[in-house]
C-alpha cells in the first residue's frame, strides 16, 4: 500500500510531465505561425479549433474522462497557442 506522500510524489511527477508537454505544444506556435503565413491562414482558425476540440472529446470518451472538462483544457491550450502566435508576430503581451 502506498502512503499519501508517495502518491503525491507520483502526481507531482505526472504534473511535471504535463507541464513539459504544454511547453512543447506552445513551442510549436512558431512553426504553426510560419505555415499559416505561407498558406495565408489567419492566426485564429475556428475550423481547426473545432477539429482539435472534437479530437479531444473523442479521446476523452475513449478514456472515460469528463468530456466537458477535457474540452475546457484543450480550449485553454488553443488560446495559449493563439496568444503565442500573436506575440511572435509582435501583437501580443506575453513574454
Residue pairs with C-beta under 8 A, 6 or more apart in sequence:
2 10
22 77
22 80
25 77
25 80
25 81
26 77
26 80
26 81
26 84
28 81
29 81
29 84
29 85
29 88
30 88
32 81
32 85
33 43
33 85
33 88
33 89
35 41
36 42
36 43
36 45
36 85
43 82
43 85
43 86
43 89
44 82
49 78
52 74
52 78
53 71
53 74
53 75
53 78
56 70
56 71
56 73
56 74
57 67
57 70
57 71
59 65
59 70
60 66
60 67
60 69
60 70
60 71
61 67
83 92
83 94
84 92
84 94
86 92
87 93
87 94
87 95
